Structure formats: C-alpha cells, structure tokens
Amino acid sequence: HSDILFRRRGMVEADQKIKILEIDDDSIKQVGQYPWPRSTYKKLIDKLVKDGVSVVALDVLLIDPSRPEEDRELIDVTRRHSDRVVHAVMSDNKILNQMEFVYPFPALRKVTKHLGQVTQPIKDNDGSFRVEPLVIGSAPRWRPAEWATDPGAMPTLGLAALALHEKKDFRSYLKLPGLADGGAVARLTFSGEEVKRMGVQTLPDGTEEE
C-alpha cells in the first residue's frame, strides 16, 4: 500500500539546506558537451566553497584519468578542500558472491579524504526501488545485514555528505530507529502516524479504506 500512498502524497520539498546542481541541457549548452573538462569541476568547487557551502558531494564517477593538466586542476582543488569534498565511488556486483568498490583514478583517490558510493544495488522484481542502502559492504546484495558490521563498508554519497556536514562518524546514523538489516538499509515506507495523516484506516482484517 505504500506505493499508493507515495503516489497520493506526491513530491515533497527537500530540506532548504540541500542544493542540487544538475548537469542538464541548459548547463551543457553553457559549458559544452559532456563529459566536461575536470577544470570545470575545479571552478565549481572553488566557487561553492567561497560562497560558504559546507560540503560538496560530487555525484560524478571519475574513474579514469583524463588529460594530465585537467586532472591536476581537480586534484589540486580536492587537496585544498579535502575536508569539504566527497567524491563518488561505484559498487560492482558482477563478481559472484561479492561486492567490490570502483574508486576515483589513483591520483585523485590519494588526496580524497571522503568517499561515498552512488550505486543502488537493491531493486525489486518490478524494477522499483523500495529499499535505500545507507552503507554497502563486501557481502553480496542479497545479504545486506552484513554491511552494517563490515569494517570496510562504504556510506552512500548522501550519508557521507551528511556525516561530514554534522562532523559525525557515518556509522552513528546506523543506530537510528526504524532502519532494517542492522541499520544498513532504510525501507521506503510510511509509518503508522503518516498513514493516519493520509486519511487511511486499517481494518481488523488487515485491509485498508479511505
């Protein structure tokens, strides 16, 4: 029934402290064809930090080196703002019974203090995502309960950014109430109070009416 309630509720405005800068058609027209030179990200990070942004989480996979002069620009800005920048990591689940991380290219990884994974490995059979991992470990995706206790587990990009902003260990969030699989994942569902606010009542036989 959560699917129905989410559709009825519609989109909810995000926290105003969070700003998303999209790579869209307009920005491509202005900056140029994608993928962009890495000096573009350098300029963007410098401007955001100058404007007072506390954390910049870059949801762009920078796995392979590019032109050396461009890479140097990105490496330099990451080094200078290492306590404010989170770079993206992807999870590779093609290896049987194991998840592996694919990191930024070596020179960038060397100066990066904060990393967050951007892969969503848990998908339902109908193609929908109803579970959001907070961390991903080396165990396969069908054993997410092991991720919470994996010493090498990687937080999501969003969780890494939140932990950096609040100056906390990302694992402290895994103790929040309502999480599943030992705190490793959040199930995208409605609580009892939210269901009441939506005007839905659960009948004694378990069915629902509006």
Secondary structure, 3 states (H helix, E strand, C coil): CHHHHHHHHCCCCCCCCCCCCCCCHHHHHHHCCCCCCHHHHHHHHHHHHHCCCCCEEECCCCCCCCCHHHHHHHHHHHHHCCCCEEEEEEEECCCCCCCEEECCCHHHHHHCCEEEECCCCCCCCCCCCCEEECEECCCCCCCHHHCCCCCCCEEEHHHHHHHHHHCCCHHHHHHCCCCEHHHCEEECCCCHHHHHHCCCEECCCCCEEC
